[in-house]
Amino acid sequence: MYQLERAIFDLRRGVPVLLTDGEGDCLVRPVEGQHEGALSTLLERCGATPRLVVTRHRLEALGHEAPSDAVSLVLAGAPSSWDLMAGELPAYEAMLSATTAERTALGMLRRGSLIPAAVAAAPRQECRDELARLVASGTLLSLDAVQAGEALSRLGHEVVRVSEAAVPLADAEVTRFMLFREADGMREHLAVVIGEPAEWPEPVPIRLHSACLTGDLFASLLCDCGEQLRNAVAGIHELGGGVLLYLDQEGRDIGMANKLRAIGLQELGLDTLDADGCLGFGHDERRYAAAVAMLQDLGIERVQLLTNNPRKISALAESGIEVVKRQGVYGRVTPQNRAYLTTKAGRSGHWLEPLLDQDDSA
C-alpha cells in the first residue's frame, strides 16, 4: 500500500514510475504536466516505440472506436508534449488493448486526480542497469502492476474515524461533525450527524453529498449543489435527524483541476458528460465504498435516502444497506444550470422532472 501511495504522488509531481508485470517492465509518465525535457529523457531510456495510453472515453470523444476500456496507441515517431495533449490523437502505427501495467497506470492517475492518459514504454536494455540503480537508491519507484491494481480496487473500502466535534448549524443546531479518513490517508470524508441518534426515525434519513467547492461554498450558478446541500440538512432535521455524508468526490470524483477543465469545455459547447469524456473520464467516476463503510461504522443498516440519483440507491443496496424509501432533494433552476440539470435527467436518469417541470410552468 505504501509504495502505491508514493507512486501516485510521484506521478502527480510528473515523476515516472516503473511498473512490472508478466508482459515486461514499463516506464510510465503522466501526459499532464509533460514538458519536452522530461519527455526526451523518458524516450532516451526506452528502446521500444513509445505508447500513448488512454481510456475508451477519451478515444470515443475524439470519434474513434475503442477495442477495450483502456487503449495503448503505438506512436509513429517521438511525439512532442503538445502532440500528447492536443484535441486530436497523435500519429500512431497501431491501436492495442492496454497491458496490465498500462491499465494500472491509468488507475493510479485517476486516484491522483490527474487526466487519465500516460506515456508508456519499455526500457532500453542498455539502460536497465541505470534504472536498477535508481530503483535501489529510491529515486525511481518500481511496483508490481498486478499487486498495485488489486490495491487500487480495495481503496475506499476501509475508513477510520479520526476526530469529531459538535458544530451547530443554522438549519440544524444539534449537529456533530465526524471526520473519516480512508486507509491510504489520501481522502477524508465527513459524516454530518444531525440530531440525537437515539431519537432518529426508522429508517434513518441519509444524504450522500459529493463535495462541490464552487457550488457549496461560492454559490455557483452552474449547478444546484449548494442549495441541495442546505436543503438536505434542513430536510434531515425536519424528518427528525439523520446523517449527511459529505464525500471528497469533487466533480463526480475527477478532482478540482479536471472539473475546471470540464467547465471550460462546456463553454465551448459540450455538455457536462461529454466534457468529462473528452478528458478521458466516464459519465460518473464516483464509487460509494467509503460511504458504505461510514454508515456501517455508525451502525446504520436501513435508510431513507435523500437523492435524485438512481446509482446511489443501487450502490447502497448492492453493499447491504437497505434503502427503504427515497425522497427527492432539489435546488433551483437558473439560466446557467438548466442545460446541466437537463443533461443529468436525460442522459444519467436523475429524477429531476418535478424541478424541471415546475420551472417550465413558471
Residue pairs with C-beta under 8 A, 6 or more apart in sequence:
1 151
1 183
1 184
3 141
3 143
3 148
4 108
4 143
4 148
4 151
4 152
4 184
5 184
5 185
5 186
6 141
7 17
7 108
7 141
7 143
7 148
8 108
8 111
8 112
8 186
9 112
10 16
10 17
10 141
11 17
11 28
11 29
11 30
11 105
11 108
11 109
11 112
11 114
12 30
12 112
12 113
12 114
14 29
14 30
14 32
14 33
14 34
14 35
14 38
15 29
16 27
16 28
16 29
16 42
16 140
17 27
17 28
17 29
17 105
17 108
17 140
17 141
17 142
17 143
18 25
18 26
18 27
18 28
18 123
18 131
18 135
18 140
18 141
18 142
18 143
19 25
19 26
19 27
19 28
19 101
19 104
19 105
19 142
19 143
19 144
19 145
19 148
20 26
20 101
20 142
20 143
20 144
20 145
21 99
21 100
21 101
21 104
21 144
21 145
21 146
22 100
22 146
23 99
23 100
23 101
24 122
25 122
25 123
26 99
26 101
26 102
26 105
26 120
26 121
26 122
26 145
27 42
27 45
27 46
27 120
27 121
27 122
27 123
27 131
28 53
28 101
28 102
28 105
28 118
28 119
28 120
29 38
29 39
29 42
29 118
29 119
29 120
30 109
30 114
30 115
30 117
30 118
30 119
31 52
31 84
31 85
31 115
31 117
31 118
31 119
32 85
32 109
32 114
32 115
32 117
34 81
34 84
34 85
34 119
35 81
36 80
36 81
39 79
39 80
39 81
39 84
39 119
42 50
42 119
42 121
43 50
43 78
43 121
44 127
45 123
45 124
45 127
45 130
45 131
46 121
46 122
46 123
46 124
46 127
47 122
47 123
47 124
47 125
47 127
48 121
48 122
49 74
49 75
49 93
49 121
50 75
50 78
50 79
50 119
50 120
50 121
51 72
51 73
51 74
51 75
51 96
51 102
51 119
51 120
51 121
52 72
52 73
52 75
52 79
52 84
52 89
52 90
52 92
52 117
52 118
52 119
52 120
53 70
53 71
53 72
53 73
53 98
53 102
53 105
53 106
53 117
53 118
53 119
53 120
54 70
54 71
54 73
54 116
54 117
54 280
55 69
55 70
55 71
55 106
55 116
55 117
55 280
55 281
55 282
56 66
56 68
56 69
56 70
56 71
57 276
57 277
57 280
57 281
57 282
58 116
58 117
58 277
58 278
58 279
58 280
59 65
59 66
59 71
59 89
60 66
60 277
61 274
61 277
61 278
61 280
62 87
62 88
62 89
62 278
64 89
64 95
67 95
67 96
67 97
68 97
68 98
70 97
70 98
70 102
70 103
70 106
71 95
71 96
71 97
71 98
72 95
72 96
72 97
72 98
72 99
72 102
72 120
73 89
73 90
73 92
73 94
73 95
73 96
74 92
74 93
74 94
74 95
74 96
75 90
75 91
75 92
75 93
76 90
76 91
76 92
76 93
77 91
79 90
79 119
83 90
84 90
84 117
84 119
98 106
99 145
100 145
100 146
100 149
101 120
101 145
102 118
102 120
103 145
103 149
104 143
104 145
104 146
104 148
104 149
104 152
105 118
105 120
105 145
106 116
106 117
106 118
107 148
107 149
107 152
108 148
108 152
109 115
109 116
109 117
109 118
110 116
110 281
110 285
111 152
111 155
111 186
113 254
113 255
113 256
113 257
113 258
114 255
115 258
115 261
115 279
115 280
116 279
116 280
116 281
117 280
123 131
131 140
134 140
135 141
135 142
155 182
155 183
155 184
155 289
156 182
156 187
156 287
156 289
156 290
156 293
157 183
157 289
157 290
157 293
158 182
158 183
158 293
159 180
159 181
159 182
159 183
159 189
159 290
159 293
159 294
159 297
160 180
160 181
160 183
161 178
161 179
161 180
161 297
162 179
162 180
162 181
162 188
163 178
163 179
164 176
164 177
164 178
164 179
165 176
165 177
166 175
166 176
166 177
167 175
167 176
167 177
167 192
168 174
168 175
169 175
169 192
169 194
169 233
171 230
171 233
171 234
171 237
172 194
172 195
172 233
172 234
172 236
172 237
172 241
174 194
174 195
174 196
174 241
175 192
175 193
175 194
175 195
175 233
176 192
176 193
177 190
177 191
177 192
177 193
178 190
178 191
178 193
179 188
179 189
179 190
180 188
180 189
180 190
180 191
180 290
180 293
180 294
180 297
181 187
181 188
182 188
182 189
182 290
187 248
187 290
188 248
189 245
189 246
189 247
189 248
189 290
189 291
189 294
190 245
190 246
191 243
191 244
191 245
191 246
191 294
191 298
192 233
192 243
192 244
192 245
192 246
193 243
193 298
194 233
194 236
194 237
194 241
194 242
194 243
194 244
195 236
195 237
195 240
195 241
195 242
196 241
197 241
197 298
199 240
199 241
200 240
200 241
200 242
201 239
201 240
201 241
201 242
201 304
202 302
203 302
203 303
203 304
203 322
203 324
203 325
204 242
204 243
204 300
204 302
204 303
204 304
205 235
205 236
205 239
205 240
205 241
205 242
205 243
205 303
205 304
205 306
205 327
206 236
206 242
206 243
206 244
206 245
206 295
206 300
206 303
206 304
206 305
206 306
207 232
207 235
207 236
207 242
207 243
207 244
207 245
207 305
207 306
207 307
207 329
208 245
208 247
208 288
208 291
208 305
208 307
208 312
209 225
209 228
209 229
209 232
209 244
209 245
209 246
209 247
210 225
210 247
210 249
210 250
210 252
210 253
210 286
211 246
211 247
211 248
211 249
211 250
212 220
212 223
212 225
212 226
212 229
212 250
212 251
213 250
213 256
214 220
214 222
214 223
214 225
214 259
215 222
215 223
215 224
215 225
215 226
215 229
216 225
216 226
216 229
217 226
218 226
219 226
220 226
221 334
221 335
221 336
221 337
222 263
222 336
222 337
222 340
223 331
223 337
223 340
224 330
224 331
224 332
224 333
224 337
224 341
225 331
226 331
227 330
227 331
227 332
228 329
228 330
228 331
229 244
231 329
231 330
231 331
232 244
232 306
232 329
233 244
235 306
235 327
235 329
236 242
236 243
236 244
236 306
239 304
242 304
243 295
243 298
243 300
245 291
245 294
245 295
247 286
247 290
247 291
249 286
250 256
250 259
251 258
251 259
251 262
251 276
252 276
252 281
252 283
252 284
252 285
252 286
253 284
253 285
253 286
253 287
254 262
254 276
254 279
254 281
254 285
258 276
258 279
258 281
261 275
261 279
262 272
262 275
262 276
262 278
262 279
263 275
265 274
265 275
265 278
265 279
266 272
266 275
270 278
271 339
271 340
271 343
271 347
272 340
272 343
272 344
273 283
273 343
273 347
273 348
276 282
276 283
276 285
277 283
283 347
283 348
284 311
284 348
286 311
287 315
288 312
288 315
288 316
288 319
289 319
291 315
291 316
292 315
292 316
292 319
292 320
292 321
295 301
295 303
295 316
295 321
300 321
301 320
301 321
301 322
302 321
302 322
302 324
303 316
303 321
303 322
303 323
303 324
304 323
304 324
304 325
304 326
304 327
305 312
305 313
305 316
305 323
305 325
305 326
305 327
306 326
306 327
306 328
306 329
307 313
307 326
307 327
307 328
307 329
308 328
308 329
308 330
308 350
308 351
308 352
309 348
309 350
309 351
310 349
310 350
310 351
311 348
313 323
313 326
316 323
317 323
328 351
328 354
328 355
330 352
330 354
330 355
331 337
331 355
332 355
333 341
333 355
333 356
333 359
338 359
341 352
341 355
341 356
342 356
344 350
344 352
345 351
345 352
345 353
345 356
